[in-house]
Amino acid sequence: MSLATRRTALAAPALLALAMGSATAEAEELVVYCGVQEEWCQAMMNAFTKETGIQVAMTRKSAGETYAQVKAEASNPKGDVWWGGTGDAFLQAAEDGLLAEYKSPKLAELHPWAQRQAADAQYRAVGIYAGGLGFAVNTEVLAKKKVKEPACWADLVKPEFKGEIQIANPNSSGTAYATLATLVQIFGENPAFDFMKKMHGNVSQYTKSGAAPAVAAARGETAVGIVFMHDGVTQGVNGFPVKVIAPCEGTGYEVGSMGIIKGGPNPETAKKFYEFALTPKAQETADKAKSYQVQANVATPLSPHAPRLEKVKLIDYDFKKFGSAAERKRLLARWDDEIGSLR
């Protein structure tokens, strides 16, 4: 055998192994269900692909819709990671056994509220951002109607707001469910439902998406949108006459979360995404996508546009109680019976 032939023979196994390794890397993929606004979903997936070379198939849905999908697919999971959306839905999914337990080594780098979310979920979810509930108001619409902007939850039942309020449906929207749970915690359950019945007369639409009322306010389609404040801030930054208001009685907040879907097709790749998502590099994609939540990693810079939650009167939101499957199911059923049935 010639020297050249021997070299070729020796090199062949190495070349084959290299080719097989390359094919494996090329085949690595990830399916993500995303619960934040489309722009941030895309920015985050692009950042992960740029960092790792792994291709991501992403679907954007609200928290309630994603929970329903993950539950429907439980016997044959199609997704790997659920990233973004209100934490109540994640706690319910964790309780239902739909999310895999995973304790990240980066937990110590996160704000206490993000770590608490992980503990409450028995490490089947983790907090990735926080945001407070409030009103996104179109100042031009209010000025034209000569209506004073609402300062409190109680203002929303005033007759001058008839047909001028939008809020999402709590069955599909984590934002709206958080609002429902917030009102119950502020006023007590029966008074909260009495309040929502009165407010119903002023609601023009119950949207599917929690952020949709902020968009409607920006377009002048409604005077007031009940949303997470950062969604209203985005519209103001985009140049629309939208002002964000924190209710005077106090308000609830969300701990947007992330979890690995139990039994998903790519569990190891899911962990890679999970770890990347907890880094400041990943979380800085929010500001670039005009998403102004407070990010979970303490080292992630706070956007100058982000609402300062320390200046907002936040209630001591009971995430564990209102994220439980039984309480969520009970409150949603009551909302359907007493509020949804009025449509």
N, C-alpha and C positions, 0 to 999 in steps of 0.2 A: 504494500500500500504506500503510495507516495505521501510526502509530508503534507501536501495540499489537501489530499483526500482525507488523511487522518485529522487534520484541523477542521475540515467540514463536518466529519462524523462526530467529533467531540463537541463542536459548536451547536449541532442540531438540537440536542435536548435542551440546551440553554435558551436557544431561540424559540423552541416550542413553549417552554415555560414562560418566557417573556410574553409571547403572543397570547397564551392562555390568561396570564395575569392582566394583560391589557384588555382582553375581551371581558374579563370579570369586572374591571373598573368601568368599562364602557357600559356594561349592563346594569351597573348599580343605579338605582332610581328610588324615588320617594313619592308618596301620595300624601298631600297635605290638605286638610280641610281648614280654611282660613275664616276667621270671624271678625276681622277688622275691615276698614274700608278698602276697596279694590286697589287703590294706589299704593297703600302700604303693603298689602298682600304681595303685589307684583314686585315692589322694591325689595322686600325681604327674601322672596324666592330667588330673585336675580342675584342678590348678594351671596346667598348660600351656594348657588351654582358656581358663581365666580370664585368663591373661596375653595370649593371642593371638587368642582367638575361634575357633580352629581345633578342629573336632570330631575326637575320637580314637576309633577302634575298637580295643579292646584285648583281647588273649587272654593269659591267664596259664597258663604251663606251666613245668616244670622245665627246667634247662639242656640235659640230654640229649634231652628230647622236642623242645625248640625247635630244637636243632641238626638233628635228624632231619627236622623239618618244613621248615626252610629248605633243606636238601639235597634233599628230595623235590620242592620247588617251584622248584628252580633254573632250569628251562627256562621257567617262567612265574611269576615271583615275585609273591606276594600281599601280603607285608608290606613295610613301609618301614624300620622300626627294630627292632632287637633290643636291649632295654634290661634289664639286670640278669641275674644268673646267673654261675656260676663262670667264671673267665677261661680255664681249659683248653679248654672247648668253643669259646670265641670264637677262640682261637689255631688250633684245628683248622679252624674255618670260614674263617678268614682264609687259611690254607694251601691250603684247597680252592677258593679263589677265590669264595666265597659272599658276601663282604662287600666293600663299595666302599672304596677308599682315600679318606680325608678327614683332613686335618691341621688341627685346630682352632686358631685364634689364642689360645684360652684355655689351651693346654697349659702355658704357663709358670706359670699360677696353681695347678697341681696338685702334689700330693705326688710325690716321686721315683718311688715304686712305681707310680703311675698313669701317669706319663710313660714308665717302662720298659715297661709293658704295651703302650703305643702303639707304641713302637719295635720290640718283639718281634713285634708283629702287622703290622709294616710299615705302620702307621697305618690299618689296616683295623678296628681296635678301640681302645678306650681304657679305662683303669681308672676306675671311678666310686665304688668303696668297697672297704674291706678288712675281713676278719673271720677270726678264728682258730678252728680246730677244737677241740672238747672234748666233755665229757660234760654232759648235762642230767640231773640225778638227782632223783628224788622222795624227799625226806628222810623223809616219813611212811611210805612203802612200805618203805624200808630199815630204819627204826626198828622197824616192826611185824615184819619178818622177822629182826630182830637181825643185820643184815648191815652191815659197815663199808663206807662209801662208797668207790668206786674212786678211787685217786690217780694211777694209772699205766695205760698201755695193757695192761701185763702182768697187771693185776688182772682184766681182762675175761674171762680164760679160767678163773678160779677156779670151782669147782663151786657155790658159793653164788649165783652169778648165772645159774644154769640157767633158761632161759625168761624172763629178766628184762632182755634187751637188745634194742633195736630199732635198725636202721640201714637206710638206703635201699639200693636196688639201683643199682650204679654205671652201669648201662646207661641208666637214665632220670634219674639224679640227679647233678648236678655235685658236691654235697656228698659223696656216697659215693665218687665217682671221686677227689675230692681226698683222701679218707681212704685209699683204696687206694694212691694215689701217695705219700702221706705215710708209710704203713707200710713201703713198699718203700724209701723214702729213709732211714728211721730204722734198720730192721733188716737191710736187704739183701733182694733179691727172694725167694729161696727161703725164708729164715726168716720173711718176712712172710706168704707163702702158708701156711706151716705154722701160723703164729699164727692166721690167719683160719679155717683148717680147725678148729682147736681152739675158737675163739670161736663157730663156727657152732653148736655144741651148746648154746650159751647164748642164741642169737638166736631170738626168738619170731616175728619178721616182718621181711622185707626190703620196705620201703615203696616206693612210687613217688616220692614227694616227699621231698626232703632235710630239710625242716623238720618233717615228720610225726612223727618220733620224739620231738621236743620236746613236741608236743601230746599224744602218748600218755603221756609222763612226767607231764605236768601233770594229766592225767585219772586217773593212777594205774594205767593199763593196762600200764605197764612201769616198772621201777625206774630203768633207764638208757637214755637216747637218745644216740646218737653224732651230733652235729650241729655246725654252726657256733655258737659260744658265744652270739652275739647272739640266736639263735633261742630259746635257753634263757632268756636274760635277759628276753625279751618275756613269757614265761610267768610268771616270777617277779614282774615288774612288774604283771601282771594278777591277782596275788594267789594264785597256786598255790604249793604247797610245793616249788618247784624251785630247786635250787642248781646253779651252773655251775662246772665243774672243768676246769683245763688239765692235761693229762697230764704226769707228772713227767719222762718221757724226752725231752720236747719235742713240738712239734706243728706241723702245716702250717697254711697259711692260704690264703685265696682273695683274688684281686683281682677283685671283681665288675666286669663290663665292659659296654660298649655298642658297637654297630656299626650302620652303615647297610647294609641289605641290597642287594646289587648287583642292579641292574635293577628295583628296586621301583617301584611306580606313581607315587610322589610324592617324587622325590629332593630337590627344593628345600625342600619342607615338612619332610622328614626332617632336613635340615641345621638348620632353625630349632629343631626339637626337640633335636637334638644339642647345639647351643649353649646352649639354655635349661637342659638337664640338667646342664651343667657349672658352673652358677652356684650360689652359696650359697643363694639364694632357693629354687631347686628342691631342693637337697640337704637343706635344713631340713625338707622334707616328711617325711623319714624319721623324725625324732624325734617329730613330731606323729602319725605312724602307728604308733608304738611299734616302730620298726625301729632297731636300735642298732649298726649298722656304723660304722666310721670312714669319714667321707666324703672324697672325693678333693680337693676344693678346700680349700687351706690356710686360707682365710678362713671356712670353714663351722665354726660352733661344735661342739665335741665334746659329745655328750649326757652328762649326769652318770651315766647308766645304762650307757653303752657300755663294754665290756671294754677295759681299758688294755693295749693290745698290747705296750707297752714293758715291761710287768711279766710278760709271758708268754714262756716259753722257745720261741721260734719257730725252726724249722729254716730253713736256707738253701734254700728250696723252688725247685726247678729248673722254672720255669714253661715255659721254652722246650722242654725235653726232653719233659716230661709233657703238654704241650699239643700236641705234634706228632701228626699224624694216624696215623703208623706206630706210635708208642709207645702211644698211646691204644687203637688197635685191637688191638694185641698183648696189652696188659694186660687189656682187657675180655674178649678171647677166652679167656685163661688163667683169668680169674675164672669165666667161664661153665663152663669144663671142670672146674675143681677145686672151686669153691665153689657156684656156682649149681646144679650138677648134684646136689648133696647134698640139695636140698629135696625 
